[in-house]
């Protein structure tokens, strides 16, 4: 077996470092996408989550009924535990949405429009689609999409703090 010389060892080491850096970069991108998707899903499903938080499912299905209906045995108060988690999450989301609304409505016309685009798209009882918003605001559909994306990014920063800011810092600087 032949020994590697110093130059060969350096080449191999550099390639390993490059590979590790690529993997780390992929992991960071995946975490960014995951948080962004979480925010998008959270906002898209906001009305359903709010309805769930207002309901009291633990009063309607006990553990035995749940097992009979689903075939899955759950521990005592499992449904109530998820309900309580949803209630706490929605309280936090409402707090963030309230702060975001105040921030946007205190800003310029673009900030105000961004809030109302987000509200009409996801939070209102009478959601407006892309075409309806383009007519309402007299803007192009690409502007609607871009502003909704920006609102989701803003909310991600507010929901996730520094981790959310790091995800979008490159986009804001560019």
Secondary structure as UniProt FT lines:
FT   HELIX           6..44
FT   HELIX           46..54
FT   HELIX           57..59
FT   HELIX           63..70
FT   TURN            76..77
FT   HELIX           78..105
FT   HELIX           109..118
FT   HELIX           119..123
FT   HELIX           130..137
FT   HELIX           141..160
FT   HELIX           162..173
//
